[in-house]
Amino acid sequence: MITEPEPGPAGHAGPDDAGVRAAAERLAALPGLPVADHVAVFEDVHRLLAGTLAGLDAAADAPGSTG
């Protein structure tokens, strides 16, 4: 069962983050897909989450950031 993550601190990704939501939706579709298609889903989820993390890193490194 996939659950939504708890909201993060202000300025950090929470359950409303588009990348996290999209990744969760992709994973939720796995049971209806042939096993041969799972690798493509995992690669897509990895791409989505890596992009989300990169965005968080960029925001934390931005001038004036408190994170």
N, C-alpha and C positions, 0 to 999 in steps of 0.2 A: 504494500500500500504506500503510495506517495503522499506525503503531507507537505503542506506549504511551510516554508521556513518562517521563523519568527521575525518580526520587523527588527532591523538593525538600528544602531544609534543614528541620530540625525545626520544626514549626508552620506549614509552608507546604504548599500543594497538591502532591500527588504523584499517581502513577497510581491510587491508591486513592480519589481524590476523586470523589464520586458525579456531580457535574456534568460533569466531564471525561469520565468513563466513559460517561455517557449521551450526550454529544455525539458521542463516537467511535462509539458503536453506531448513532446516527442516520445518521452519515456512511457507515458501512459498508453501510447499506441502500440507498444511492443507486443502485448498479448495477442493482438489481432493480426500480427504480421508473421510470415514464414521466418524461421530461424535464419535462413540465408540472408534476409534483409536486415537483421539486427545490427550487423557491423556498420552499415551505413547510418543507422540511427545513432549508434554510439559515437561515431565520428562527428555527426552533426551536433550532438549534445556536447561533446568535447569542445568543438569550435564555438558554440554559443557561450559556454561557461568560461572558456579562455578569454573570449571577448569581454565578458562581464568583469572578470578579474583584471584584465588590462585597463579597462575603464576606471575601475576602483583605484588601481595603482596610479594612473595618470591624475586622477582627482586628488589623491593624497600628495602627489608631488607638485601640484599646482601652487604657484605663489599665493600666499595668504591662507593656505590650507592649514587646518588645525589637526588633521589626521595624519 
